[in-house]
C-alpha cells in the first residue's frame, strides 16, 4: 500500500473521517482495519488527462475499530499518473449503501 498511495493521499472513510497516507497505513498495519473479503463490481473508469477517476461497488466483510465492517459500499478512487508511467492513488472516498437500498441509482450523466 505504501507504493500504491501518493505521499499527499487523503482518504475519507464511510463515517466521514479523513485519513492521510500515514494514518491509513498505520490503521492497516495495526489491524485497526482488516478486510476478510472484498468483491468489486460495477467498476467504471473516467480518464481526465493524467488522472483516472474509478467508481466501484464493493461487497466488504471485515472489521474496523473493533466493529464489524460488513456490507455494500460505493467508492471512488482518484489515481494520478506520475513520471515513469506510475499510477498512484491520491484520493479515496467510501459510502455505505443502506441494506434496504438496491445499490442501483440514476446513471451518471455524460457530457456531450
Buried (B, 14 or more C-beta within 10 A) or exposed (E): EEEEBBEEBBBBBBEEEEBBBEBBBEBBEEEBBEEEEEEEEEEEEEEEEEBBBBBBBBBBBEBBEEEEBBBBBBBBBBBBBEEEEEBBBBBBBBEBBEEEEEEEEEEEEEEE
